Amino acid sequence: MVKPRNIAYYILSVTLVIFPFMCVESHGAEPNAARSSHADVIESDINNDGNIDGWSYVNDGYIQRQEIDMNFDGKIDSVFMYENDGRVKEEILDTNYDGKMDNWRYYKAGEVIKDSIDSDYDGKIDVWFYIDRGRVFKMEEDTSGDGSPDRTVNY
């Protein structure tokens, strides 16, 4: 059965994507990393505790990837990959902060189209949500643990 996720985690994950641009410690790039003229890594101290918690990877003037330590324990918990137009194309999350990624979201034109989840945290994806215009239209679940869906619910 699908385990519910904490909505605060999702709100925090979206909010923290913005913070690296507000709290940037730059290494050779302008504070506005979205228009850097060369490949660079921009480190951010999101919670102002003196430790780096966010990394933005800029290439050809565009942010390509961000890695964020959302619970400030020194481990990356969220990874965001971007299109050149600045929209997220993929998001990888460690929602229970155990050091293993357990949620993969895929985007098209800035909208989530698929959410793949390791709901029991065993290292295998076992739930897939398919989304169209912000609405889940299908859910698949692997109840046998073989990596393939054996239960489908259409909405």
Secondary structure, DSSP 4 states (H G I P E B T S, - for coil): -PPPPPHHHHHHHHHHHHHHHHSEE-SSS-SSGGG-SS-EEEEE-TTSSSS--EEEEEETTEEEEEEE-TTSSSS--EEEEE-TTS-EEEEEE-TT-SSS--EEEEEETTEEEEEEE-TT-SSS--EEEEEETTEEEEEEE-SSSSSS--EEEE-
